[in-house]
C-alpha cells in the first residue's frame, strides 16, 4: 500500500477546485492523476463508514476497500465524484471549523431537506452541488 505524506495531502486540498467550478473540476480530473492517494485522503478526511462513502461513489463497499489498498485505474465519473467529495469536505470544514461538527450536520436528518440528511444527496453531482450550496447558505446566515 502506498504511503501518502502530509505534504501530498496538503497539495491535494490546496489545488482542488470548488464544487461549483465545473470547468476547473473537469480540467482537474483530466490533468491530475486521481488515484489511490485520493481515495486514502477521502477516507482520512471522513470519519464515516466505508459503506457510506462507497454509496456516494456508486460502487460496492468491497470495491471501495480495494481502491484504498490497491492502485487501480478509476473510471472518470468515480474520479470526478472523489474530487467533488474532497472539495465538499474542504468547504464543510471551512464552514463548521471541525470535522466532527461538519459530519454531525452532514449525517443528521434536516427538516429543511425533507427530513433527509445532507449525506443522502452526495451520490450524484447535482446532489453534491445542492449540498455545497446549502453550505454557502449557512456561511451567509441561513438556517439549513
C-alpha contacts under 8 A as a table, 3 or more apart, distances in Angstrom:
res1	aa1	res2	aa2	distance
1	X	69	X	5.57
1	X	70	X	6.52
1	X	71	X	7.98
2	X	36	X	7.90
2	X	37	X	7.55
3	X	37	X	7.94
4	X	8	X	6.34
4	X	9	X	7.25
4	X	37	X	6.15
5	X	8	X	5.21
5	X	9	X	6.50
6	X	9	X	5.05
6	X	10	X	6.13
7	X	10	X	5.11
7	X	11	X	6.28
8	X	11	X	5.11
8	X	12	X	6.28
9	X	12	X	5.03
9	X	13	X	6.27
9	X	41	X	6.73
10	X	13	X	5.25
10	X	14	X	5.95
11	X	14	X	5.05
11	X	15	X	5.97
12	X	15	X	5.39
12	X	16	X	5.91
12	X	38	X	7.93
13	X	16	X	5.40
13	X	86	X	7.56
13	X	87	X	7.57
13	X	90	X	7.12
16	X	25	X	7.84
16	X	28	X	7.49
16	X	83	X	7.06
16	X	86	X	7.77
16	X	87	X	6.28
17	X	21	X	6.49
17	X	24	X	6.04
17	X	25	X	5.79
17	X	28	X	7.48
17	X	87	X	6.64
18	X	21	X	5.36
18	X	25	X	7.50
18	X	84	X	7.71
18	X	87	X	5.74
18	X	88	X	7.63
18	X	91	X	7.92
19	X	22	X	6.93
19	X	25	X	7.38
19	X	84	X	5.58
19	X	87	X	5.88
19	X	88	X	6.40
19	X	128	X	7.54
19	X	129	X	6.30
19	X	132	X	6.85
20	X	129	X	6.31
20	X	132	X	7.75
21	X	24	X	5.63
21	X	25	X	6.18
22	X	25	X	4.90
22	X	26	X	6.01
23	X	26	X	5.21
23	X	27	X	6.40
24	X	27	X	5.06
24	X	28	X	5.80
25	X	28	X	4.99
25	X	29	X	6.10
25	X	80	X	7.33
25	X	83	X	7.48
25	X	84	X	7.73
26	X	29	X	5.35
26	X	30	X	6.32
26	X	80	X	7.58
27	X	30	X	5.02
27	X	31	X	5.80
28	X	31	X	5.21
28	X	32	X	5.66
29	X	32	X	5.77
29	X	33	X	7.48
29	X	34	X	6.82
29	X	76	X	7.53
29	X	79	X	6.46
29	X	80	X	6.05
29	X	83	X	7.40
30	X	33	X	7.80
34	X	37	X	7.64
34	X	38	X	6.10
34	X	74	X	7.67
34	X	79	X	5.99
35	X	38	X	5.59
35	X	39	X	6.78
35	X	71	X	6.83
35	X	72	X	7.18
35	X	73	X	7.15
35	X	74	X	6.96
35	X	79	X	7.92
36	X	39	X	5.06
36	X	40	X	6.13
36	X	67	X	6.14
36	X	68	X	5.93
36	X	69	X	7.50
36	X	70	X	6.98
36	X	71	X	5.40
36	X	72	X	7.16
37	X	40	X	4.96
37	X	41	X	5.98
37	X	68	X	7.94
38	X	41	X	4.94
38	X	42	X	6.08
38	X	82	X	7.24
38	X	83	X	7.96
39	X	42	X	5.13
39	X	43	X	6.13
39	X	67	X	6.79
39	X	68	X	5.83
39	X	82	X	7.17
40	X	43	X	4.95
40	X	44	X	6.15
40	X	68	X	5.65
41	X	44	X	5.01
41	X	45	X	5.99
42	X	45	X	5.02
42	X	46	X	6.22
42	X	82	X	7.34
42	X	85	X	7.55
42	X	86	X	6.09
43	X	46	X	5.34
43	X	47	X	7.47
43	X	50	X	8.00
44	X	47	X	7.14
45	X	86	X	7.84
45	X	89	X	7.41
45	X	99	X	7.91
46	X	99	X	7.77
46	X	103	X	7.93
47	X	103	X	7.80
48	X	52	X	6.62
48	X	53	X	7.21
49	X	52	X	5.52
49	X	53	X	6.77
50	X	53	X	5.24
50	X	54	X	5.94
50	X	61	X	6.13
50	X	64	X	7.18
50	X	65	X	7.34
51	X	54	X	5.25
51	X	55	X	6.20
51	X	60	X	7.81
51	X	61	X	5.33
52	X	55	X	5.17
52	X	56	X	6.46
53	X	56	X	5.03
53	X	57	X	6.35
53	X	64	X	7.96
54	X	57	X	4.99
54	X	58	X	6.02
54	X	59	X	5.26
54	X	60	X	5.82
54	X	61	X	5.26
54	X	63	X	7.92
54	X	64	X	5.67
55	X	58	X	4.91
55	X	59	X	6.20
55	X	60	X	7.16
55	X	61	X	7.69
55	X	123	X	6.48
56	X	59	X	7.89
56	X	81	X	7.81
56	X	122	X	5.44
56	X	123	X	3.95
56	X	124	X	7.43
57	X	78	X	6.06
57	X	81	X	6.26
57	X	82	X	7.26
57	X	123	X	6.13
58	X	78	X	7.93
58	X	123	X	6.54
59	X	63	X	6.33
59	X	64	X	6.66
60	X	63	X	5.15
60	X	64	X	6.30
61	X	64	X	5.03
61	X	65	X	6.20
62	X	65	X	5.12
62	X	66	X	6.22
63	X	66	X	4.98
63	X	67	X	6.18
64	X	67	X	5.01
64	X	68	X	6.44
65	X	68	X	5.14
65	X	69	X	6.54
66	X	69	X	5.22
66	X	70	X	5.64
67	X	70	X	5.39
67	X	71	X	6.54
67	X	72	X	6.46
68	X	71	X	7.78
74	X	78	X	6.31
74	X	79	X	6.31
75	X	78	X	5.27
75	X	79	X	6.30
76	X	79	X	5.02
76	X	80	X	6.17
77	X	80	X	5.06
77	X	81	X	6.14
78	X	81	X	5.05
78	X	82	X	6.15
79	X	82	X	5.14
79	X	83	X	6.25
80	X	83	X	5.16
80	X	84	X	6.14
81	X	84	X	5.07
81	X	85	X	6.05
81	X	124	X	7.82
81	X	125	X	7.07
82	X	85	X	5.13
82	X	86	X	6.21
83	X	86	X	5.26
83	X	87	X	6.13
84	X	87	X	4.96
84	X	88	X	6.02
84	X	125	X	7.84
84	X	128	X	7.27
85	X	88	X	4.96
85	X	89	X	6.19
85	X	122	X	7.85
85	X	128	X	7.56
86	X	89	X	5.08
86	X	90	X	6.20
87	X	90	X	4.97
87	X	91	X	6.30
88	X	91	X	5.09
88	X	92	X	5.98
88	X	128	X	7.50
88	X	132	X	6.26
89	X	92	X	4.86
89	X	93	X	5.97
90	X	93	X	5.31
90	X	94	X	6.34
91	X	94	X	5.06
91	X	95	X	6.29
91	X	132	X	7.54
91	X	135	X	7.38
92	X	95	X	5.10
92	X	96	X	5.96
92	X	97	X	7.76
92	X	102	X	5.83
92	X	135	X	6.64
93	X	96	X	5.24
93	X	97	X	4.94
93	X	98	X	5.83
93	X	99	X	6.03
93	X	102	X	6.35
94	X	97	X	5.44
95	X	102	X	7.88
95	X	135	X	6.92
95	X	138	X	7.52
95	X	139	X	6.25
96	X	99	X	7.48
96	X	101	X	5.91
96	X	102	X	5.38
97	X	101	X	7.39
97	X	102	X	7.59
98	X	101	X	5.39
98	X	102	X	6.31
99	X	102	X	5.12
99	X	103	X	5.96
100	X	103	X	5.23
100	X	104	X	6.00
101	X	104	X	5.06
101	X	105	X	6.33
102	X	105	X	5.23
102	X	106	X	6.04
103	X	106	X	4.67
103	X	107	X	5.92
104	X	107	X	5.37
104	X	108	X	6.01
105	X	108	X	5.41
105	X	117	X	7.82
105	X	118	X	7.42
106	X	117	X	6.16
106	X	118	X	4.95
106	X	119	X	5.30
107	X	117	X	5.25
107	X	118	X	6.42
107	X	119	X	5.78
108	X	116	X	7.68
108	X	117	X	4.94
108	X	118	X	7.32
109	X	113	X	7.61
109	X	115	X	5.02
109	X	116	X	4.56
109	X	117	X	3.86
109	X	118	X	7.23
110	X	113	X	5.24
110	X	114	X	6.72
110	X	115	X	4.70
110	X	116	X	5.60
110	X	117	X	5.68
110	X	118	X	7.51
110	X	144	X	7.59
111	X	114	X	5.27
111	X	115	X	4.40
111	X	116	X	7.26
112	X	115	X	6.79
112	X	144	X	6.26
113	X	116	X	5.46
113	X	117	X	7.12
113	X	118	X	7.35
113	X	144	X	7.96
116	X	120	X	6.47
117	X	120	X	5.50
117	X	121	X	7.80
118	X	121	X	5.80
118	X	122	X	7.44
118	X	131	X	6.31
119	X	122	X	5.46
120	X	123	X	7.33
121	X	124	X	6.81
121	X	127	X	4.60
121	X	128	X	6.38
121	X	130	X	7.87
121	X	131	X	7.14
122	X	125	X	7.29
122	X	127	X	5.34
122	X	128	X	4.91
122	X	131	X	7.69
123	X	127	X	6.81
123	X	128	X	7.35
124	X	127	X	5.08
124	X	128	X	6.22
125	X	128	X	5.07
125	X	129	X	6.24
126	X	129	X	5.05
126	X	130	X	6.11
127	X	130	X	4.95
127	X	131	X	6.26
128	X	131	X	5.24
128	X	132	X	6.06
129	X	132	X	4.97
129	X	133	X	6.08
130	X	133	X	5.08
130	X	134	X	6.39
131	X	134	X	4.88
131	X	135	X	6.37
132	X	135	X	5.02
132	X	136	X	6.41
133	X	136	X	4.99
133	X	137	X	6.23
134	X	137	X	4.90
134	X	138	X	6.27
134	X	144	X	6.39
135	X	138	X	5.06
135	X	139	X	6.38
135	X	144	X	7.99
136	X	139	X	5.01
136	X	140	X	6.56
137	X	140	X	5.15
137	X	141	X	6.42
137	X	142	X	5.32
137	X	143	X	7.72
137	X	144	X	7.29
138	X	141	X	5.04
138	X	142	X	4.99
138	X	143	X	6.33
138	X	144	X	6.32
139	X	142	X	7.49
